[in-house]
Amino acid sequence: MTTAATPAPGTAPSAAPGGLTWSLRGRRPEDIPVPADTGWAPPAGAAAPGTGRGIRVCVVDSGVERDHPMIGPLDGSWVVVKDADGAIEVRETDTGDTCGHGTACAGIIRRTAPDCELHSVRVLGERFSGTGDILLAGLRWAVRQGFDVINLSLSTTRVRFAEELHALADEAYFNRAVIVASAHNTPVESFPWRFASVISVGSHQEDDPELYLYNPDPPVEFFAAGQNVEVPWLGGGTIRTTGNSFATPYVAGLCARILSAHPRMTTFQLKNALYLSAANVQVGPTASRGA
């Protein structure tokens, strides 16, 4: 399993074979205008009018440091464990974070949606170590607990897990559990972010931490700030770091805010709200159609 936390090298290619775009590096909102043919234009701030109140957000990651000043208390904390016989189960835990990655993601969510309920499921060990079966078990548990938003700033490149992850992503979609998943930092195949039933996120280089963009070229759908961002870290402090991992929780936080104001939205509707309110989407009048 790989996480999306590894900083993307400056020489990384921006497109996969076939022209699929992984990166908006060096492209500003005005460079990638997207016309939206709709009769409704969202007023300023309409995409995320709420604060996350009443929305349960789960961070499936390396755990979260308890009572970090930028996060506060968690509403629940669990860990996925495998015993000597290979049996996997999810247990409550108070052990916190193994490497800081989950704490960073939780802090961005808390900053973006300050009133959301925040939960943690630990699937990574020290040095971002993990396995596809542990990831799958943790994500499955989170989906079936009925969390409203699940932040997944990691992925697996192991194709043998793709079918189960795809089925699980679809299960979440149809049960209104929104999975917001990081794209890999380099253009390699990994899962589950590639599936249409999740919201996929990459990072842009703009300085504005509130700026997010719609990507008109697949496979990554949205881009948010993830370059040299300040995040909470172990020991109650902060660091600056880079990666798609740290753009993803911003979008997860936006989803929590939208759902707190519009709790009946489906994942399909939520994607549309994000799309129409992205900085580079230019909403115009509905085109006239002949009889």
C-alpha positions, -999 to +999 in steps of 0.1 A: +000+000+000+012+035-007+000+068+008-004+100-011+018+118+014+051+115-004+060+149-018+057+149-055+091+155-071+095+186-093+103+165-123+072+143-120+053+140-152+020+158-154+001+133-175-002+096-179-002+078-212-032+088-232-031+124-219-049+118-186-041+148-164-028+143-129-015+178-122-025+214-126+010+225-118+017+260-131-019+266-142-040+293-126-078+294-124-080+317-154-058+293-174-084+265-172-118+281-175-147+256-177-181+269-190-211+254-171-244+254-190-269+259-163-297+282-154-286+284-117-256+303-105-246+297-069-243+329-049-209+337-033-202+311-006-231+289-016-210+259-021-202+255+016-225+277+038-224+255+069-198+248+095-200+210+095-223+208+125-241+175+128-219+158+102-197+128+111-164+128+094-140+098+097-103+100+089-090+066+078-053+070+082-025+067+108-046+078+137-050+112+152-031+128+181-056+133+209-062+168+221-039+185+197-046+222+200-055+225+163-079+196+165-094+192+199-110+161+213-120+133+189-155+118+190-142+083+184-110+065+177-104+030+164-076+008+151-076-021+126-055-050+139-045-084+126-038-113+150-013-141+146-038-162+128-045-135+102-079-125+116-087-088+112-108-067+136-115-031+144-110-021+181-114+011+201-081+027+209-066+056+227-031+052+212-032+083+189-011+087+158+018+065+146+034+090+122+016+123+121-001+119+087-036+114+101-032+143+126-023+166+097-054+155+077-077+159+108-064+194+115-072+205+080-107+191+083-112+208+117-100+241+103-123+238+073-154+224+091-149+235+127-182+221+141-181+186+125-178+154+146-143+140+140-135+103+142-104+083+134-097+048+121-060+038+121-049+016+092-013+028+089+017+021+112+050+038+116+067+053+085+034+051+066+035+013+066+003-006+058-013-033+038-042-034+014-062-058+035-060-036+065-070-006+044-099-025+030-111-036+064-108-001+079-126+016+050-153-011+050-159-006+087-161+032+083-186+029+054-208+005+074-208+027+105-227+053+084-202+082+086-212+111+064-178+119+050-147+096+049-113+112+043-089+087+026-055+104+020-039+071+009-043+044-017-031+010-027-014+001-060-022-036-055-046-045-083-059-076-064-077-052-040-093-031-068-124-051-073-133-052-036-125-015-032-146-007-062-176-026-048-171-008-014-169+026-030-201+019-048-217+007-016-207+040+001-220+060-028-255+045-027-257+048+011-247+085+011-213+079+027-190+103+008-155+090+003-130+118-005-098+102-017-063+114-026-049+107-061-015+092-061+012+119-063+026+104-095+007+091-125+004+055-115-027+033-111-039+031-076-072+027-058-098+037-047-096+073-059-099+062-096-135+051-091-163+075-102-182+068-069-156+086-049-145+123-050-109+124-061-085+151-052-051+164-062-031+195-052-024+228-069+005+253-063-016+284-057-010+303-023-047+307-015-056+279+010-093+283+002-089+280-036-101+248-052-105+240-088-123+216-110-102+195-134-117+193-169-094+164-178-097+131-160-089+112-139-085+136-110-117+156-103-107+185-080-076+203-069-070+221-036-040+236-018-015+209-010+019+226-016+040+236+014+009+238+036+012+242+074-004+213+092-006+200+128+019+173+137+029+151+165+038+167+199+012+194+196+032+214+170+030+220+132+051+214+101+050+224+065+045+196+040+034+188+004+012+163-012-022+154-025-029+140+010-032+175+024-054+188-004-079+160+002-090+169+037-098+205+026-123+191+001-136+166+027-142+196+050-161+214+023-183+184+019-190+184+056-200+221+054-222+216+024-239+186+041-245+204+073-265+230+054-281+204+029-282+171+048-303+153+022-277+158-006-265+126-024-229+122-034-239+129-070-255+162-059-225+170-037-201+166-066-223+189-087-222+216-059-184+214-057-182+216-095-204+246-099-186+265-071-151+258-082-131+289-089-125+281-126-161+271-134-179+299-152-216+295-147-237+309-176-273+309-187-289+278-200-284+275-237-316+278-258-327+246-275-348+243-306-380+222-307 
